[in-house]
């Protein structure tokens, strides 16, 4: 199992809607709208890094109002 934080920038005024839509996608553990350089922070999980990448590209990035994403895989050192 792979988990990651996905940092999302949105169009002005869209953070709450984006977080709500993403929170309903399979594999999403949490989606919160926040303040700062990013508008939404998501915690997601998938069976593999490849599946995580497909989730970001095929599902998350297609949500209306998203302008940029940054995926940060969680590592256990």
C-alpha positions as CSV (number, residue, x, y, z in Angstrom):
1,X,0.0,0.0,0.0
2,X,1.3,3.4,-1.0
3,X,0.1,6.7,0.6
4,X,0.7,10.3,-0.5
5,X,-0.2,13.8,0.2
6,X,-1.4,15.7,-2.8
7,X,-1.1,19.4,-2.7
8,X,-3.5,21.2,-4.9
9,X,-3.9,24.8,-6.2
10,X,-7.3,25.8,-7.4
11,X,-9.0,28.7,-9.2
12,X,-10.0,31.5,-6.9
13,X,-13.1,30.5,-4.9
14,X,-13.1,26.8,-5.9
15,X,-11.1,25.2,-3.0
16,X,-14.2,24.1,-1.0
17,X,-15.9,22.6,-4.0
18,X,-12.7,20.8,-5.2
19,X,-12.1,19.3,-1.7
20,X,-15.7,18.1,-1.5
21,X,-15.6,16.4,-5.0
22,X,-12.2,14.8,-4.4
23,X,-13.2,13.5,-0.9
24,X,-15.8,11.3,-2.6
25,X,-13.3,9.6,-5.0
26,X,-12.1,6.0,-4.2
27,X,-8.7,5.9,-2.5
28,X,-9.1,9.3,-0.9
29,X,-8.6,9.2,2.9
30,X,-9.0,13.0,3.6
31,X,-9.4,16.2,1.5
32,X,-9.2,19.5,3.3
33,X,-9.3,23.1,2.0
34,X,-6.5,25.1,3.6
35,X,-4.8,28.5,3.5
36,X,-1.3,29.2,2.2
37,X,0.4,28.4,-1.1
38,X,-1.9,25.5,-1.7
39,X,-5.7,25.5,-1.5
40,X,-6.5,21.8,-0.9
41,X,-4.4,19.0,0.7
42,X,-5.4,15.5,0.1
43,X,-4.2,12.2,1.6
44,X,-4.7,9.3,-0.7
45,X,-3.8,5.6,-0.9
46,X,-3.3,3.1,-3.6
47,X,-1.9,-0.4,-4.1
48,X,1.1,0.8,-6.0
49,X,3.0,3.9,-7.1
50,X,1.7,3.3,-10.6
51,X,-1.9,3.1,-9.4
52,X,-1.4,6.3,-7.4
53,X,-0.1,8.1,-10.4
54,X,-3.1,7.0,-12.5
55,X,-5.4,8.2,-9.7
56,X,-3.8,11.6,-9.8
57,X,-3.8,12.0,-13.5
58,X,-7.1,10.3,-14.5
59,X,-9.3,11.3,-11.6
60,X,-8.0,14.1,-9.4
61,X,-6.5,16.4,-12.1
62,X,-9.8,16.1,-14.1
63,X,-11.8,17.8,-11.2
64,X,-13.0,21.2,-12.4
65,X,-11.2,24.1,-10.8
66,X,-7.8,22.5,-10.3
67,X,-4.9,24.4,-11.7
68,X,-1.9,22.4,-10.4
69,X,-1.0,19.4,-8.2
70,X,2.1,18.2,-6.4
71,X,2.2,14.6,-5.2
72,X,4.3,13.8,-2.1
73,X,4.6,10.0,-1.5
74,X,4.9,9.1,2.2
75,X,8.0,7.2,3.1
76,X,8.8,5.3,6.3
77,X,12.5,5.7,7.2
